[in-house]
Amino acid sequence: MNYKACEHLAVRAGVGYVKTPVDKDHVYAETPDNDRIMGALGLSYAINDKFSLHAAYVLQKLKERTVVSPVTQIEGAYKTNIHAPSISFTYKW
């Protein structure tokens, strides 16, 4: 969702759900994966016609997954949270 709060400021937010394509035979400690819920917030501020500032934050929370490694036969539970903040400055020419 994108909302223009005023002439110079736009705010945005979103949510999502992603179902993993990785089956249990291909999950390893180096590449754990599972279904995830995501949420994002962001804003853009137009300083003038040429310059703008942008900021965003995304949180991805993966569902816990317990698997047995097909190589080592070791069982493990994977819990993953991803935090991804960003800031950018834009110049248009």
C-alpha positions as a Markdown table, in Angstrom:
| # | Residue | x | y | z |
|---|---|---|---|---|
| 1 | Met | 0.0 | 0.0 | 0.0 |
| 2 | Asn | 1.3 | 3.4 | -0.9 |
| 3 | Tyr | -0.1 | 6.7 | 0.6 |
| 4 | Lys | 1.0 | 10.2 | -0.3 |
| 5 | Ala | 0.7 | 12.0 | 3.0 |
| 6 | Cys | 1.5 | 15.4 | 1.6 |
| 7 | Glu | 3.2 | 16.9 | -1.4 |
| 8 | His | 6.7 | 15.8 | -0.3 |
| 9 | Leu | 6.1 | 12.7 | 1.8 |
| 10 | Ala | 4.9 | 9.2 | 0.7 |
| 11 | Val | 4.6 | 6.3 | 3.1 |
| 12 | Arg | 4.1 | 2.7 | 2.3 |
| 13 | Ala | 3.5 | -0.6 | 4.1 |
| 14 | Gly | 3.0 | -4.2 | 3.0 |
| 15 | Val | 2.6 | -7.7 | 4.3 |
| 16 | Gly | 3.1 | -11.0 | 2.6 |
| 17 | Tyr | 3.3 | -14.8 | 2.9 |
| 18 | Val | 5.7 | -16.9 | 1.0 |
| 19 | Lys | 5.5 | -20.7 | 0.8 |
| 20 | Thr | 8.9 | -22.3 | 0.4 |
| 21 | Pro | 9.8 | -24.3 | -2.7 |
| 22 | Val | 12.5 | -26.2 | -0.8 |
| 23 | Asp | 11.5 | -29.7 | 0.3 |
| 24 | Lys | 12.9 | -31.4 | 3.4 |
| 25 | Asp | 15.5 | -33.3 | 1.5 |
| 26 | His | 17.3 | -30.1 | 0.5 |
| 27 | Val | 17.3 | -28.1 | 3.7 |
| 28 | Tyr | 20.8 | -27.7 | 5.2 |
| 29 | Ala | 22.3 | -25.6 | 8.0 |
| 30 | Glu | 24.0 | -23.4 | 5.3 |
| 31 | Thr | 20.7 | -22.8 | 3.5 |
| 32 | Pro | 17.7 | -23.2 | 5.9 |
| 33 | Asp | 14.4 | -22.2 | 4.4 |
| 34 | Asn | 10.7 | -22.5 | 5.2 |
| 35 | Asp | 7.4 | -20.7 | 4.8 |
| 36 | Arg | 7.6 | -17.1 | 5.9 |
| 37 | Ile | 5.5 | -14.1 | 6.9 |
| 38 | Met | 6.9 | -10.7 | 5.9 |
| 39 | Gly | 6.1 | -7.1 | 6.8 |
| 40 | Ala | 7.5 | -3.9 | 5.4 |
| 41 | Leu | 7.4 | -0.2 | 6.2 |
| 42 | Gly | 8.9 | 2.6 | 4.1 |
| 43 | Leu | 8.8 | 6.3 | 3.3 |
| 44 | Ser | 10.1 | 8.7 | 0.6 |
| 45 | Tyr | 10.7 | 12.4 | 1.1 |
| 46 | Ala | 11.1 | 14.6 | -2.0 |
| 47 | Ile | 13.4 | 17.4 | -1.0 |
| 48 | Asn | 12.9 | 19.1 | -4.3 |
| 49 | Asp | 12.5 | 18.1 | -8.0 |
| 50 | Lys | 16.1 | 16.6 | -8.1 |
| 51 | Phe | 16.7 | 15.1 | -4.7 |
| 52 | Ser | 14.8 | 12.6 | -2.6 |
| 53 | Leu | 15.5 | 10.5 | 0.5 |
| 54 | His | 14.1 | 7.0 | 1.0 |
| 55 | Ala | 14.0 | 4.7 | 4.0 |
| 56 | Ala | 12.6 | 1.2 | 4.5 |
| 57 | Tyr | 12.5 | -1.7 | 6.9 |
| 58 | Val | 11.5 | -5.3 | 6.1 |
| 59 | Leu | 11.1 | -8.1 | 8.7 |
| 60 | Gln | 10.8 | -11.7 | 7.5 |
| 61 | Lys | 9.9 | -14.4 | 10.1 |
| 62 | Leu | 10.4 | -17.9 | 8.9 |
| 63 | Lys | 8.4 | -20.7 | 10.5 |
| 64 | Glu | 10.4 | -23.1 | 12.6 |
| 65 | Arg | 11.5 | -26.2 | 10.7 |
| 66 | Thr | 12.9 | -29.4 | 12.0 |
| 67 | Val | 14.7 | -31.7 | 9.5 |
| 68 | Val | 17.1 | -34.6 | 9.4 |
| 69 | Ser | 20.1 | -34.0 | 7.2 |
| 70 | Pro | 20.2 | -36.6 | 4.4 |
| 71 | Val | 24.0 | -36.5 | 4.4 |
| 72 | Thr | 24.8 | -36.6 | 8.2 |
| 73 | Gln | 21.5 | -37.9 | 9.6 |
| 74 | Ile | 21.7 | -35.1 | 12.3 |
| 75 | Glu | 18.4 | -33.6 | 13.3 |
| 76 | Gly | 18.2 | -29.9 | 13.7 |
| 77 | Ala | 15.6 | -27.2 | 14.3 |
| 78 | Tyr | 15.9 | -24.0 | 12.3 |
| 79 | Lys | 14.5 | -20.7 | 13.4 |
| 80 | Thr | 15.3 | -17.6 | 11.3 |
| 81 | Asn | 14.3 | -14.0 | 11.4 |
| 82 | Ile | 15.6 | -11.5 | 8.8 |
| 83 | His | 15.8 | -7.8 | 9.5 |
| 84 | Ala | 16.6 | -5.6 | 6.5 |
| 85 | Pro | 16.8 | -1.9 | 7.0 |
| 86 | Ser | 17.7 | 0.5 | 4.1 |
| 87 | Ile | 18.3 | 4.1 | 3.4 |
| 88 | Ser | 18.9 | 5.7 | 0.0 |
| 89 | Phe | 19.4 | 9.1 | -1.4 |
| 90 | Thr | 18.3 | 9.8 | -5.0 |
| 91 | Tyr | 19.5 | 12.4 | -7.5 |
| 92 | Lys | 17.5 | 12.7 | -10.8 |
| 93 | Trp | 19.0 | 14.3 | -13.8 |
